[in-house]
Amino acid sequence: MATPNEETTTAPVPANSELGAPAQPKTSNPDALACDSDGNSTAECLKHRLLDADEALNTEYRATMQRLDVAGQRELRERERIWIRVRDAKCKGYGGADRDSCVADMSAARTAQLRGYQSGEIAP
């Protein structure tokens, strides 16, 4: 949150159509090969990838929220809730590693979108 002396901006919040969801989640997992070549289990590797993607998304979300006024924060919060429902619906049909990969991919796309939004690159 901005301190009383700091100015917050009323920047447009990314629209629902800009949620960063890939058209088709990955069903064959290229990360599995990289994990296997390192001697790590695929499941363990994907778990870390998912945790890293989630942490990066949460960091960008918090940074974006700090730049917004109260109305902008309310709008972004609602759009993020919608994005979570869309992500969960898109990844629901996948199981195990493919589901984790889908969630990580969508989280990475949303993080990039929020990062772009922070720097003014995303249109309203």
C-alpha positions as CSV (number, residue, x, y, z in Angstrom):
1,M,0.0,0.0,0.0
2,A,1.1,3.5,-0.6
3,T,1.9,5.7,2.3
4,P,-0.2,8.8,2.8
5,N,2.4,10.9,1.0
6,E,2.8,8.6,-2.0
7,E,0.6,8.8,-5.0
8,T,-1.2,5.7,-6.3
9,T,-2.1,5.4,-9.9
10,T,-5.5,4.4,-11.3
11,A,-4.1,2.2,-14.1
12,P,-6.4,-0.1,-16.0
13,V,-6.6,-3.6,-14.8
14,P,-5.9,-6.4,-17.4
15,A,-9.2,-7.6,-18.9
16,N,-10.5,-11.1,-18.5
17,S,-9.6,-11.7,-22.2
18,E,-6.0,-11.0,-21.2
19,L,-5.8,-13.6,-18.6
20,G,-2.7,-15.2,-20.1
21,A,-4.2,-18.7,-20.5
22,P,-2.7,-20.8,-23.2
23,A,-5.1,-22.2,-25.8
24,Q,-4.1,-25.8,-25.0
25,P,-2.1,-26.8,-21.9
26,K,0.9,-29.0,-22.6
27,T,0.0,-32.7,-22.5
28,S,3.5,-34.0,-23.1
29,N,5.9,-32.7,-20.6
30,P,9.2,-31.4,-21.9
31,D,10.2,-30.6,-18.3
32,A,10.2,-34.3,-17.6
33,L,13.1,-34.9,-19.9
34,A,15.1,-32.1,-18.3
35,C,14.3,-33.4,-14.8
36,D,15.2,-37.0,-15.8
37,S,18.5,-35.9,-17.4
38,D,19.5,-34.2,-14.1
39,G,18.7,-37.4,-12.2
40,N,15.8,-35.9,-10.4
41,S,12.3,-37.5,-10.3
42,T,9.9,-35.9,-12.7
43,A,7.3,-35.5,-10.0
44,E,9.8,-33.7,-7.7
45,C,11.0,-31.5,-10.5
46,L,7.5,-30.5,-11.5
47,K,6.6,-29.8,-7.9
48,H,9.4,-27.3,-7.7
49,R,8.5,-25.8,-11.0
50,L,4.9,-25.4,-9.8
51,L,6.0,-23.8,-6.5
52,D,8.4,-21.4,-8.3
53,A,5.7,-20.4,-10.7
54,D,3.2,-19.8,-7.9
55,E,5.7,-17.8,-5.9
56,A,6.6,-15.6,-8.9
57,L,2.9,-15.0,-9.6
58,N,2.2,-14.0,-6.0
59,T,5.1,-11.6,-6.0
60,E,4.0,-9.9,-9.2
61,Y,0.4,-9.8,-8.0
62,R,1.4,-8.1,-4.8
63,A,3.6,-5.6,-6.6
64,T,0.8,-4.7,-9.0
65,M,-1.7,-4.3,-6.2
66,Q,0.6,-1.8,-4.5
67,R,0.5,0.4,-7.5
68,L,-3.3,0.6,-7.6
69,D,-5.8,2.7,-5.8
70,V,-8.6,1.0,-3.8
71,A,-10.9,0.7,-6.8
72,G,-8.2,-0.7,-9.0
73,Q,-7.2,-3.2,-6.2
74,R,-10.8,-4.3,-6.0
75,E,-11.0,-4.8,-9.7
76,L,-7.7,-6.7,-10.0
77,R,-8.7,-8.9,-7.0
78,E,-11.9,-9.9,-8.8
79,R,-10.1,-10.5,-12.1
80,E,-7.6,-12.7,-10.3
81,R,-10.3,-14.7,-8.8
82,I,-11.8,-15.2,-12.2
83,W,-8.4,-16.1,-13.6
84,I,-8.0,-18.8,-10.9
85,R,-11.4,-20.3,-11.8
86,V,-10.4,-20.3,-15.5
87,R,-7.0,-21.8,-14.8
88,D,-8.6,-24.5,-12.6
89,A,-11.2,-25.3,-15.2
90,K,-8.6,-25.6,-18.0
91,C,-6.3,-27.8,-16.0
92,K,-9.0,-29.9,-14.4
93,G,-9.0,-32.5,-17.2
94,Y,-5.3,-33.3,-16.7
95,G,-4.0,-35.6,-14.1
96,G,-0.8,-35.7,-12.1
97,A,2.3,-34.2,-13.8
98,D,0.3,-32.9,-16.8
99,R,-2.0,-31.0,-14.4
100,D,0.9,-29.5,-12.5
101,S,2.5,-28.6,-15.8
102,C,-0.7,-26.9,-17.0
103,V,-1.0,-24.9,-13.8
104,A,2.7,-23.9,-13.9
105,D,2.4,-22.8,-17.5
106,M,-0.7,-20.7,-16.9
107,S,0.8,-19.2,-13.8
108,A,4.0,-18.2,-15.7
109,A,1.8,-16.7,-18.5
110,R,-0.2,-14.7,-15.9
111,T,3.0,-13.6,-14.2
112,A,4.4,-12.3,-17.5
113,Q,1.1,-10.5,-18.1
114,L,1.1,-8.8,-14.7
115,R,4.8,-7.9,-15.2
116,G,3.9,-6.3,-18.5
117,Y,1.0,-4.5,-16.9
118,Q,3.2,-3.0,-14.3
119,S,5.5,-1.6,-16.9
120,G,2.5,-0.3,-18.9
121,E,2.8,-2.7,-21.8
122,I,-0.7,-4.2,-21.5
123,A,-3.6,-2.3,-23.0
124,P,-6.7,-1.8,-20.9
